[in-house]
Amino acid sequence: MLQLLHDFWWILLIVFIGFSGLVTVNQGTIAVITMFGKYQRILRPGLNFKIPILEQVYKTVSIQNRSVELEFQAVTVDQANVYFKSMLLYSVINQDEESIKNVAFKFISDKDLMQALIRTVEGSIRAFVATKKQAEILTLRKEIIDFVKEQIDHSLESWGYHLQDLQINDITFDKAILDSMSRVVASNNLKAAAENEGQALLITKTKAAEAEGNAIKISAEAEKIAAQLRGQGVALFREEVAKGMSQAAEQMKQANLDTNVILFSMWTEAIKNFAELGKGNMIFLDGSPAGMEKTMKEIMGMVKMKEDK
């Protein structure tokens, strides 16, 4: 056995060197190959072969999405401190050889890439915030993201990367500003509540006034109709009384009786009704013969007027 190894050692050396040239590249990564320190080619995922000893794997580049969280401060145009918490999602722009070369050789290490990427994003956001007022910032999340993408996309492409997404998760201010904002919101809510209460009271008062006006109108209309009906009833009563008196007087004339008896009967009947239905009310009547005579003449005058008609 030893003799066999001694005779065929060079075959074992060739086999060893051959196997040392085999390279396995994991899925989601691409290997960058250099020879004598100079870029040579890239190796795709799977089993690959490189020239043993001469070719070296310089770097393995991940083509998967990567994320990083950012926390930084910016200052608005009205000198308010704004604190951001955001998440940055980025990846290699594509799997082309030129893009992989940029990713592999633009930065010494991933640490340097991350530092440049974070500072670029922070600088873009600070530049945008510096042109806005504190009260505007909370409503400008989408505008901030669009501005950052527009500003850094070109730089990232030159590095071989692409900004997939930028999410601003939290925007806060100094405690004094937050307290003042809370007071403004509270005062606005109180103002809105007062306005709503005022509107409700106005509507209530208006509806009540309308209802009262309608009630008065209906009452007046009913009173008008009632007065008309009372007038018509009184007129009808008087007409019927006059007819009855005329018929009674005519019958008494035909019987050769004095018609003054009718008037005397009416007079005594009226006094009787006053006494029975007066309910304690005081009525002054002239009960003397002269007063009675005066009243009789007035009644006779009314009867004569009816007969003339």
Phi and psi in degrees as GROMACS dihedral restraints (atoms count N, CA, C in turn):
[ dihedral_restraints ]
;  ai    aj    ak    al  type     phi  dphi    fc
    3     4     5     6     1   -65.1    20    10
    4     5     6     7     1   -37.3    20    10
    6     7     8     9     1   -63.9    20    10
    7     8     9    10     1   -38.2    20    10
    9    10    11    12     1   -66.2    20    10
   10    11    12    13     1   -42.3    20    10
   12    13    14    15     1   -65.6    20    10
   13    14    15    16     1   -37.5    20    10
   15    16    17    18     1   -66.3    20    10
   16    17    18    19     1   -35.2    20    10
   18    19    20    21     1   -79.6    20    10
   19    20    21    22     1   -32.9    20    10
   21    22    23    24     1  -118.6    20    10
   22    23    24    25     1    32.8    20    10
   24    25    26    27     1   -62.7    20    10
   25    26    27    28     1   -32.9    20    10
   27    28    29    30     1   -67.7    20    10
   28    29    30    31     1   -28.8    20    10
   30    31    32    33     1   -67.4    20    10
   31    32    33    34     1   -41.8    20    10
   33    34    35    36     1   -63.2    20    10
   34    35    36    37     1   -37.1    20    10
   36    37    38    39     1   -65.3    20    10
   37    38    39    40     1   -41.6    20    10
   39    40    41    42     1   -64.1    20    10
   40    41    42    43     1   -41.1    20    10
   42    43    44    45     1   -63.4    20    10
   43    44    45    46     1   -42.7    20    10
   45    46    47    48     1   -63.5    20    10
   46    47    48    49     1   -44.7    20    10
   48    49    50    51     1   -64.7    20    10
   49    50    51    52     1   -37.1    20    10
   51    52    53    54     1   -63.6    20    10
   52    53    54    55     1   -45.8    20    10
   54    55    56    57     1   -67.0    20    10
   55    56    57    58     1   -31.4    20    10
   57    58    59    60     1   -68.0    20    10
   58    59    60    61     1   -15.7    20    10
   60    61    62    63     1   -86.0    20    10
   61    62    63    64     1    -8.8    20    10
   63    64    65    66     1   -79.4    20    10
   64    65    66    67     1   133.7    20    10
   66    67    68    69     1  -131.2    20    10
   67    68    69    70     1   128.0    20    10
   69    70    71    72     1  -100.7    20    10
   70    71    72    73     1   123.3    20    10
   72    73    74    75     1  -107.2    20    10
   73    74    75    76     1   122.2    20    10
   75    76    77    78     1   -70.3    20    10
   76    77    78    79     1   153.9    20    10
   78    79    80    81     1   -61.5    20    10
   79    80    81    82     1   139.3    20    10
   81    82    83    84     1    87.3    20    10
   82    83    84    85     1     4.4    20    10
   84    85    86    87     1  -134.3    20    10
   85    86    87    88     1   161.6    20    10
   87    88    89    90     1  -135.6    20    10
   88    89    90    91     1   131.2    20    10
   90    91    92    93     1   -91.8    20    10
   91    92    93    94     1   136.3    20    10
   93    94    95    96     1  -102.6    20    10
   94    95    96    97     1   123.5    20    10
   96    97    98    99     1  -105.2    20    10
   97    98    99   100     1   133.1    20    10
   99   100   101   102     1  -124.0    20    10
  100   101   102   103     1   156.2    20    10
  102   103   104   105     1  -134.7    20    10
  103   104   105   106     1   122.5    20    10
  105   106   107   108     1    56.1    20    10
  106   107   108   109     1    36.8    20    10
  108   109   110   111     1    82.8    20    10
  109   110   111   112     1    -0.3    20    10
  111   112   113   114     1  -109.9    20    10
  112   113   114   115     1   143.3    20    10
  114   115   116   117     1   -58.9    20    10
  115   116   117   118     1   136.8    20    10
  117   118   119   120     1  -117.7    20    10
  118   119   120   121     1   -55.1    20    10
  120   121   122   123     1  -171.0    20    10
  121   122   123   124     1   179.9    20    10
  123   124   125   126     1  -119.5    20    10
  124   125   126   127     1   154.3    20    10
  126   127   128   129     1  -117.8    20    10
  127   128   129   130     1   129.2    20    10
  129   130   131   132     1   -82.3    20    10
  130   131   132   133     1   168.6    20    10
  132   133   134   135     1   -58.1    20    10
  133   134   135   136     1   141.5    20    10
  135   136   137   138     1   122.2    20    10
  136   137   138   139     1  -165.6    20    10
  138   139   140   141     1   -87.7    20    10
  139   140   141   142     1   125.3    20    10
  141   142   143   144     1  -128.9    20    10
  142   143   144   145     1   168.3    20    10
  144   145   146   147     1  -127.3    20    10
  145   146   147   148     1   133.3    20    10
  147   148   149   150     1  -122.2    20    10
  148   149   150   151     1   158.0    20    10
  150   151   152   153     1   -67.9    20    10
  151   152   153   154     1   118.5    20    10
  153   154   155   156     1   -57.6    20    10
  154   155   156   157     1   144.1    20    10
  156   157   158   159     1    69.5    20    10
  157   158   159   160     1   -43.6    20    10
  159   160   161   162     1   -79.5    20    10
  160   161   162   163     1   -45.8    20    10
  162   163   164   165     1   -94.1    20    10
  163   164   165   166     1   141.0    20    10
  165   166   167   168     1  -128.6    20    10
  166   167   168   169     1   148.7    20    10
  168   169   170   171     1   -81.4    20    10
  169   170   171   172     1   106.2    20    10
  171   172   173   174     1   -73.2    20    10
  172   173   174   175     1   -45.3    20    10
  174   175   176   177     1  -160.4    20    10
  175   176   177   178     1   146.5    20    10
  177   178   179   180     1  -103.3    20    10
  178   179   180   181     1   119.7    20    10
  180   181   182   183     1   -99.6    20    10
  181   182   183   184     1   126.5    20    10
  183   184   185   186     1   -83.2    20    10
  184   185   186   187     1   132.1    20    10
  186   187   188   189     1  -104.2    20    10
  187   188   189   190     1    12.1    20    10
  189   190   191   192     1   -84.4    20    10
  190   191   192   193     1   161.9    20    10
  192   193   194   195     1   -68.3    20    10
  193   194   195   196     1   142.7    20    10
  195   196   197   198     1  -130.0    20    10
  196   197   198   199     1   150.9    20    10
  198   199   200   201     1  -132.7    20    10
  199   200   201   202     1   156.4    20    10
  201   202   203   204     1  -149.4    20    10
  202   203   204   205     1   142.1    20    10
  204   205   206   207     1   -96.6    20    10
  205   206   207   208     1   139.4    20    10
  207   208   209   210     1  -121.1    20    10
  208   209   210   211     1   140.3    20    10
  210   211   212   213     1  -135.1    20    10
  211   212   213   214     1   121.9    20    10
  213   214   215   216     1  -156.1    20    10
  214   215   216   217     1   174.0    20    10
  216   217   218   219     1  -121.8    20    10
  217   218   219   220     1   145.7    20    10
  219   220   221   222     1  -135.8    20    10
  220   221   222   223     1   163.6    20    10
  222   223   224   225     1  -124.0    20    10
  223   224   225   226     1   129.8    20    10
  225   226   227   228     1   -79.8    20    10
  226   227   228   229     1   173.8    20    10
  228   229   230   231     1   -66.1    20    10
  229   230   231   232     1   -25.1    20    10
  231   232   233   234     1   -97.8    20    10
  232   233   234   235     1    25.3    20    10
  234   235   236   237     1    64.0    20    10
  235   236   237   238     1    36.1    20    10
  237   238   239   240     1  -101.7    20    10
  238   239   240   241     1   134.7    20    10
  240   241   242   243     1   -79.7    20    10
  241   242   243   244     1   130.0    20    10
  243   244   245   246     1  -120.9    20    10
  244   245   246   247     1   131.2    20    10
  246   247   248   249     1  -111.4    20    10
  247   248   249   250     1   126.0    20    10
  249   250   251   252     1  -110.5    20    10
  250   251   252   253     1   142.3    20    10
  252   253   254   255     1  -125.7    20    10
  253   254   255   256     1   121.7    20    10
  255   256   257   258     1  -141.4    20    10
  256   257   258   259     1   165.8    20    10
  258   259   260   261     1  -126.8    20    10
  259   260   261   262     1   129.0    20    10
  261   262   263   264     1  -109.5    20    10
  262   263   264   265     1   126.6    20    10
  264   265   266   267     1  -116.9    20    10
  265   266   267   268     1   124.2    20    10
  267   268   269   270     1  -144.6    20    10
  268   269   270   271     1   167.0    20    10
  270   271   272   273     1  -159.8    20    10
  271   272   273   274     1   170.8    20    10
  273   274   275   276     1   -63.6    20    10
  274   275   276   277     1   136.6    20    10
  276   277   278   279     1   -61.9    20    10
  277   278   279   280     1   -38.5    20    10
  279   280   281   282     1  -165.9    20    10
  280   281   282   283     1  -177.4    20    10
  282   283   284   285     1  -101.1    20    10
  283   284   285   286     1    15.5    20    10
  285   286   287   288     1   -66.5    20    10
  286   287   288   289     1   153.9    20    10
  288   289   290   291     1   -62.3    20    10
  289   290   291   292     1   -38.5    20    10
  291   292   293   294     1   -66.2    20    10
  292   293   294   295     1   -40.5    20    10
  294   295   296   297     1   -65.1    20    10
  295   296   297   298     1   -41.5    20    10
  297   298   299   300     1   -64.9    20    10
  298   299   300   301     1   -37.6    20    10
  300   301   302   303     1   -62.6    20    10
  301   302   303   304     1   -42.2    20    10
  303   304   305   306     1   -61.9    20    10
  304   305   306   307     1   -45.1    20    10
  306   307   308   309     1   -61.7    20    10
  307   308   309   310     1   -39.6    20    10
  309   310   311   312     1   -75.4    20    10
  310   311   312   313     1   -32.7    20    10
  312   313   314   315     1  -116.1    20    10
  313   314   315   316     1    -7.3    20    10
  315   316   317   318     1   -71.6    20    10
  316   317   318   319     1   -35.2    20    10
  318   319   320   321     1  -124.8    20    10
  319   320   321   322     1   149.0    20    10
  321   322   323   324     1   -64.9    20    10
  322   323   324   325     1   -41.8    20    10
  324   325   326   327     1  -147.0    20    10
  325   326   327   328     1   169.3    20    10
  327   328   329   330     1   -63.4    20    10
  328   329   330   331     1   -29.9    20    10
  330   331   332   333     1   -61.6    20    10
  331   332   333   334     1   -43.4    20    10
  333   334   335   336     1   -66.8    20    10
  334   335   336   337     1   -37.9    20    10
  336   337   338   339     1   -61.2    20    10
  337   338   339   340     1   -47.6    20    10
  339   340   341   342     1   -61.4    20    10
  340   341   342   343     1   -41.1    20    10
  342   343   344   345     1   -63.6    20    10
  343   344   345   346     1   -45.2    20    10
  345   346   347   348     1   -64.9    20    10
  346   347   348   349     1   -41.1    20    10
  348   349   350   351     1   -65.0    20    10
  349   350   351   352     1   -46.6    20    10
  351   352   353   354     1   -64.1    20    10
  352   353   354   355     1   -45.2    20    10
  354   355   356   357     1   -65.9    20    10
  355   356   357   358     1   -33.7    20    10
  357   358   359   360     1   -66.8    20    10
  358   359   360   361     1   -44.3    20    10
  360   361   362   363     1   -64.5    20    10
  361   362   363   364     1   -45.9    20    10
  363   364   365   366     1   -61.7    20    10
  364   365   366   367     1   -41.8    20    10
  366   367   368   369     1   -62.7    20    10
  367   368   369   370     1   -39.7    20    10
  369   370   371   372     1   -65.2    20    10
  370   371   372   373     1   -43.0    20    10
  372   373   374   375     1   -66.3    20    10
  373   374   375   376     1   -42.2    20    10
  375   376   377   378     1   -61.7    20    10
  376   377   378   379     1   -39.5    20    10
  378   379   380   381     1   -64.2    20    10
  379   380   381   382     1   -37.8    20    10
  381   382   383   384     1   -70.0    20    10
  382   383   384   385     1   -46.3    20    10
  384   385   386   387     1   -64.1    20    10
  385   386   387   388     1   -32.8    20    10
  387   388   389   390     1   -64.3    20    10
  388   389   390   391     1   -15.0    20    10
  390   391   392   393     1  -100.4    20    10
  391   392   393   394     1     1.2    20    10
  393   394   395   396     1  -119.3    20    10
  394   395   396   397     1   158.1    20    10
  396   397   398   399     1   -87.2    20    10
  397   398   399   400     1   157.3    20    10
  399   400   401   402     1   -56.3    20    10
  400   401   402   403     1   -39.7    20    10
  402   403   404   405     1   -67.9    20    10
  403   404   405   406     1   -18.4    20    10
  405   406   407   408     1   -89.5    20    10
  406   407   408   409     1   -22.7    20    10
  408   409   410   411     1   -59.9    20    10
  409   410   411   412     1   -43.8    20    10
  411   412   413   414     1   -61.8    20    10
  412   413   414   415     1   -23.7    20    10
  414   415   416   417     1   -97.6    20    10
  415   416   417   418     1     6.4    20    10
  417   418   419   420     1  -117.7    20    10
  418   419   420   421     1    28.4    20    10
  420   421   422   423     1   -57.7    20    10
  421   422   423   424     1   -51.0    20    10
  423   424   425   426     1   -62.6    20    10
  424   425   426   427     1   -40.9    20    10
  426   427   428   429     1   -64.4    20    10
  427   428   429   430     1   -38.2    20    10
  429   430   431   432     1   -63.8    20    10
  430   431   432   433     1   -46.0    20    10
  432   433   434   435     1   -62.1    20    10
  433   434   435   436     1   -45.2    20    10
  435   436   437   438     1   -62.1    20    10
  436   437   438   439     1   -40.4    20    10
  438   439   440   441     1   -63.4    20    10
  439   440   441   442     1   -44.7    20    10
  441   442   443   444     1   -63.8    20    10
  442   443   444   445     1   -45.3    20    10
  444   445   446   447     1   -59.6    20    10
  445   446   447   448     1   -42.9    20    10
  447   448   449   450     1   -64.7    20    10
  448   449   450   451     1   -35.7    20    10
  450   451   452   453     1   -76.4    20    10
  451   452   453   454     1   -37.7    20    10
  453   454   455   456     1  -105.5    20    10
  454   455   456   457     1    -8.8    20    10
  456   457   458   459     1   -57.5    20    10
  457   458   459   460     1   -42.4    20    10
  459   460   461   462     1   -64.9    20    10
  460   461   462   463     1   -42.3    20    10
  462   463   464   465     1   -64.5    20    10
  463   464   465   466     1   -43.5    20    10
  465   466   467   468     1   -63.5    20    10
  466   467   468   469     1   -38.6    20    10
  468   469   470   471     1   -62.7    20    10
  469   470   471   472     1   -37.4    20    10
  471   472   473   474     1   -68.6    20    10
  472   473   474   475     1   -22.1    20    10
  474   475   476   477     1   -89.6    20    10
  475   476   477   478     1    -8.0    20    10
  477   478   479   480     1    93.3    20    10
  478   479   480   481     1    12.4    20    10
  480   481   482   483     1  -118.3    20    10
  481   482   483   484     1   164.6    20    10
  483   484   485   486     1  -136.3    20    10
  484   485   486   487     1   135.7    20    10
  486   487   488   489     1   -81.1    20    10
  487   488   489   490     1   110.4    20    10
  489   490   491   492     1   -75.4    20    10
  490   491   492   493     1   -47.2    20    10
  492   493   494   495     1  -160.8    20    10
  493   494   495   496     1   149.8    20    10
  495   496   497   498     1  -131.3    20    10
  496   497   498   499     1   116.8    20    10
  498   499   500   501     1  -112.3    20    10
  499   500   501   502     1   124.4    20    10
  501   502   503   504     1   -95.2    20    10
  502   503   504   505     1   103.7    20    10
  504   505   506   507     1   -81.4    20    10
  505   506   507   508     1   -30.4    20    10
  507   508   509   510     1  -151.3    20    10
  508   509   510   511     1   138.5    20    10
  510   511   512   513     1  -130.5    20    10
  511   512   513   514     1   120.0    20    10
  513   514   515   516     1  -130.5    20    10
  514   515   516   517     1   166.2    20    10
  516   517   518   519     1  -127.8    20    10
  517   518   519   520     1   175.9    20    10
  519   520   521   522     1   -60.4    20    10
  520   521   522   523     1   155.2    20    10
  522   523   524   525     1   -58.7    20    10
  523   524   525   526     1   -39.5    20    10
  525   526   527   528     1   -61.7    20    10
  526   527   528   529     1   -40.1    20    10
  528   529   530   531     1   -68.9    20    10
  529   530   531   532     1   -41.5    20    10
  531   532   533   534     1   -61.8    20    10
  532   533   534   535     1   -40.9    20    10
  534   535   536   537     1   -64.1    20    10
  535   536   537   538     1   -42.3    20    10
  537   538   539   540     1   -66.2    20    10
  538   539   540   541     1   -37.8    20    10
  540   541   542   543     1   -64.3    20    10
  541   542   543   544     1   -38.7    20    10
  543   544   545   546     1   -64.5    20    10
  544   545   546   547     1   -39.4    20    10
  546   547   548   549     1   -66.2    20    10
  547   548   549   550     1   -38.3    20    10
  549   550   551   552     1   -63.6    20    10
  550   551   552   553     1   -44.0    20    10
  552   553   554   555     1   -62.9    20    10
  553   554   555   556     1   -43.1    20    10
  555   556   557   558     1   -62.9    20    10
  556   557   558   559     1   -43.2    20    10
  558   559   560   561     1   -66.4    20    10
  559   560   561   562     1   -37.3    20    10
  561   562   563   564     1   -65.2    20    10
  562   563   564   565     1   -38.4    20    10
  564   565   566   567     1   -65.4    20    10
  565   566   567   568     1   -41.8    20    10
  567   568   569   570     1   -63.2    20    10
  568   569   570   571     1   -40.6    20    10
  570   571   572   573     1   -63.0    20    10
  571   572   573   574     1   -44.3    20    10
  573   574   575   576     1   -63.7    20    10
  574   575   576   577     1   -40.4    20    10
  576   577   578   579     1   -63.9    20    10
  577   578   579   580     1   -41.7    20    10
  579   580   581   582     1   -63.7    20    10
  580   581   582   583     1   -40.5    20    10
  582   583   584   585     1   -64.0    20    10
  583   584   585   586     1   -41.3    20    10
  585   586   587   588     1   -65.0    20    10
  586   587   588   589     1   -41.4    20    10
  588   589   590   591     1   -64.2    20    10
  589   590   591   592     1   -40.5    20    10
  591   592   593   594     1   -62.3    20    10
  592   593   594   595     1   -42.7    20    10
  594   595   596   597     1   -63.4    20    10
  595   596   597   598     1   -41.6    20    10
  597   598   599   600     1   -63.9    20    10
  598   599   600   601     1   -42.3    20    10
  600   601   602   603     1   -65.0    20    10
  601   602   603   604     1   -40.9    20    10
  603   604   605   606     1   -61.8    20    10
  604   605   606   607     1   -43.5    20    10
  606   607   608   609     1   -63.8    20    10
  607   608   609   610     1   -41.5    20    10
  609   610   611   612     1   -62.6    20    10
  610   611   612   613     1   -47.1    20    10
  612   613   614   615     1   -63.2    20    10
  613   614   615   616     1   -41.3    20    10
  615   616   617   618     1   -63.5    20    10
  616   617   618   619     1   -45.7    20    10
  618   619   620   621     1   -64.0    20    10
  619   620   621   622     1   -39.8    20    10
  621   622   623   624     1   -64.1    20    10
  622   623   624   625     1   -41.7    20    10
  624   625   626   627     1   -65.1    20    10
  625   626   627   628     1   -39.8    20    10
  627   628   629   630     1   -63.7    20    10
  628   629   630   631     1   -42.7    20    10
  630   631   632   633     1   -64.5    20    10
  631   632   633   634     1   -41.8    20    10
  633   634   635   636     1   -64.5    20    10
  634   635   636   637     1   -42.1    20    10
  636   637   638   639     1   -61.9    20    10
  637   638   639   640     1   -43.3    20    10
  639   640   641   642     1   -64.3    20    10
  640   641   642   643     1   -38.7    20    10
  642   643   644   645     1   -64.2    20    10
  643   644   645   646     1   -43.1    20    10
  645   646   647   648     1   -62.8    20    10
  646   647   648   649     1   -41.5    20    10
  648   649   650   651     1   -62.9    20    10
  649   650   651   652     1   -44.7    20    10
  651   652   653   654     1   -65.3    20    10
  652   653   654   655     1   -41.9    20    10
  654   655   656   657     1   -63.2    20    10
  655   656   657   658     1   -42.8    20    10
  657   658   659   660     1   -64.5    20    10
  658   659   660   661     1   -40.5    20    10
  660   661   662   663     1   -64.7    20    10
  661   662   663   664     1   -41.0    20    10
  663   664   665   666     1   -65.8    20    10
  664   665   666   667     1   -39.0    20    10
  666   667   668   669     1   -65.8    20    10
  667   668   669   670     1   -38.0    20    10
  669   670   671   672     1   -62.6    20    10
  670   671   672   673     1   -47.0    20    10
  672   673   674   675     1   -64.5    20    10
  673   674   675   676     1   -40.6    20    10
  675   676   677   678     1   -63.2    20    10
  676   677   678   679     1   -41.4    20    10
  678   679   680   681     1   -63.2    20    10
  679   680   681   682     1   -40.8    20    10
  681   682   683   684     1   -61.8    20    10
  682   683   684   685     1   -43.2    20    10
  684   685   686   687     1   -66.7    20    10
  685   686   687   688     1   -39.3    20    10
  687   688   689   690     1   -63.6    20    10
  688   689   690   691     1   -41.3    20    10
  690   691   692   693     1   -62.7    20    10
  691   692   693   694     1   -43.4    20    10
  693   694   695   696     1   -63.9    20    10
  694   695   696   697     1   -36.5    20    10
  696   697   698   699     1   -67.3    20    10
  697   698   699   700     1   -43.2    20    10
  699   700   701   702     1   -63.2    20    10
  700   701   702   703     1   -43.0    20    10
  702   703   704   705     1   -63.2    20    10
  703   704   705   706     1   -41.9    20    10
  705   706   707   708     1   -65.2    20    10
  706   707   708   709     1   -39.2    20    10
  708   709   710   711     1   -61.9    20    10
  709   710   711   712     1   -45.8    20    10
  711   712   713   714     1   -63.4    20    10
  712   713   714   715     1   -38.6    20    10
  714   715   716   717     1   -64.7    20    10
  715   716   717   718     1   -42.7    20    10
  717   718   719   720     1   -67.6    20    10
  718   719   720   721     1   -37.8    20    10
  720   721   722   723     1   -62.4    20    10
  721   722   723   724     1   -43.7    20    10
  723   724   725   726     1   -64.1    20    10
  724   725   726   727     1   -40.2    20    10
  726   727   728   729     1   -63.5    20    10
  727   728   729   730     1   -43.5    20    10
  729   730   731   732     1   -63.2    20    10
  730   731   732   733     1   -44.0    20    10
  732   733   734   735     1   -63.8    20    10
  733   734   735   736     1   -39.4    20    10
  735   736   737   738     1   -64.0    20    10
  736   737   738   739     1   -45.0    20    10
  738   739   740   741     1   -64.9    20    10
  739   740   741   742     1   -40.5    20    10
  741   742   743   744     1   -65.7    20    10
  742   743   744   745     1   -40.7    20    10
  744   745   746   747     1   -65.2    20    10
  745   746   747   748     1   -38.8    20    10
  747   748   749   750     1   -64.7    20    10
  748   749   750   751     1   -42.2    20    10
  750   751   752   753     1   -65.6    20    10
  751   752   753   754     1   -37.7    20    10
  753   754   755   756     1   -69.4    20    10
  754   755   756   757     1   -33.9    20    10
  756   757   758   759     1   -64.6    20    10
  757   758   759   760     1   -44.0    20    10
  759   760   761   762     1   -62.9    20    10
  760   761   762   763     1   -28.3    20    10
  762   763   764   765     1   -93.4    20    10
  763   764   765   766     1     9.5    20    10
  765   766   767   768     1    57.0    20    10
  766   767   768   769     1    41.8    20    10
  768   769   770   771     1  -108.7    20    10
  769   770   771   772     1   156.2    20    10
  771   772   773   774     1   -77.4    20    10
  772   773   774   775     1   125.2    20    10
  774   775   776   777     1   -71.2    20    10
  775   776   777   778     1   -14.6    20    10
  777   778   779   780     1   -64.6    20    10
  778   779   780   781     1   -19.9    20    10
  780   781   782   783     1   -59.6    20    10
  781   782   783   784     1   -37.3    20    10
  783   784   785   786     1   -61.9    20    10
  784   785   786   787     1   -47.1    20    10
  786   787   788   789     1   -62.8    20    10
  787   788   789   790     1   -40.2    20    10
  789   790   791   792     1   -64.5    20    10
  790   791   792   793     1   -38.6    20    10
  792   793   794   795     1   -64.4    20    10
  793   794   795   796     1   -41.0    20    10
  795   796   797   798     1   -65.4    20    10
  796   797   798   799     1   -39.2    20    10
  798   799   800   801     1   -62.5    20    10
  799   800   801   802     1   -49.3    20    10
  801   802   803   804     1   -66.9    20    10
  802   803   804   805     1   -34.0    20    10
  804   805   806   807     1   -67.0    20    10
  805   806   807   808     1   -36.7    20    10
  807   808   809   810     1   -66.3    20    10
  808   809   810   811     1   -43.6    20    10
  810   811   812   813     1   -63.7    20    10
  811   812   813   814     1   -36.8    20    10
  813   814   815   816     1   -63.0    20    10
  814   815   816   817     1   -43.5    20    10
  816   817   818   819     1   -65.4    20    10
  817   818   819   820     1   -38.3    20    10
  819   820   821   822     1   -58.7    20    10
  820   821   822   823     1   -43.4    20    10
  822   823   824   825     1   -69.0    20    10
  823   824   825   826     1   -39.1    20    10
  825   826   827   828     1   -78.3    20    10
  826   827   828   829     1   -38.7    20    10
  828   829   830   831     1  -108.6    20    10
  829   830   831   832     1     7.3    20    10
  831   832   833   834     1   -70.6    20    10
  832   833   834   835     1   -22.9    20    10
  834   835   836   837     1    54.1    20    10
  835   836   837   838     1    37.4    20    10
  837   838   839   840     1    88.7    20    10
  838   839   840   841     1    -7.4    20    10
  840   841   842   843     1   -69.2    20    10
  841   842   843   844     1   147.5    20    10
  843   844   845   846     1   -96.5    20    10
  844   845   846   847     1   125.1    20    10
  846   847   848   849     1  -124.9    20    10
  847   848   849   850     1   128.2    20    10
  849   850   851   852     1   -95.9    20    10
  850   851   852   853     1   122.7    20    10
  852   853   854   855     1  -126.0    20    10
  853   854   855   856     1   143.8    20    10
  855   856   857   858     1   -87.8    20    10
  856   857   858   859     1    99.7    20    10
  858   859   860   861     1   -89.9    20    10
  859   860   861   862     1     6.6    20    10
  861   862   863   864     1   -72.6    20    10
  862   863   864   865     1   161.1    20    10
  864   865   866   867     1   -57.6    20    10
  865   866   867   868     1   -36.4    20    10
  867   868   869   870     1   -68.0    20    10
  868   869   870   871     1   -40.0    20    10
  870   871   872   873     1   -66.6    20    10
  871   872   873   874     1   -40.4    20    10
  873   874   875   876     1   -63.4    20    10
  874   875   876   877     1   -42.0    20    10
  876   877   878   879     1   -62.0    20    10
  877   878   879   880     1   -40.5    20    10
  879   880   881   882     1   -62.9    20    10
  880   881   882   883     1   -45.4    20    10
  882   883   884   885     1   -63.9    20    10
  883   884   885   886     1   -40.8    20    10
  885   886   887   888     1   -61.0    20    10
  886   887   888   889     1   -41.5    20    10
  888   889   890   891     1   -63.5    20    10
  889   890   891   892     1   -40.4    20    10
  891   892   893   894     1   -63.6    20    10
  892   893   894   895     1   -41.5    20    10
  894   895   896   897     1   -66.4    20    10
  895   896   897   898     1   -41.1    20    10
  897   898   899   900     1   -64.3    20    10
  898   899   900   901     1   -36.2    20    10
  900   901   902   903     1   -63.8    20    10
  901   902   903   904     1   -39.6    20    10
  903   904   905   906     1   -63.9    20    10
  904   905   906   907     1   -41.2    20    10
  906   907   908   909     1   -65.9    20    10
  907   908   909   910     1   -38.2    20    10
  909   910   911   912     1   -66.9    20    10
  910   911   912   913     1   -40.9    20    10
  912   913   914   915     1   -59.4    20    10
  913   914   915   916     1   -39.0    20    10
  915   916   917   918     1   -66.9    20    10
  916   917   918   919     1   -39.6    20    10
  918   919   920   921     1   -67.5    20    10
  919   920   921   922     1   -37.9    20    10
  921   922   923   924     1   -63.1    20    10
  922   923   924   925     1   -34.5    20    10
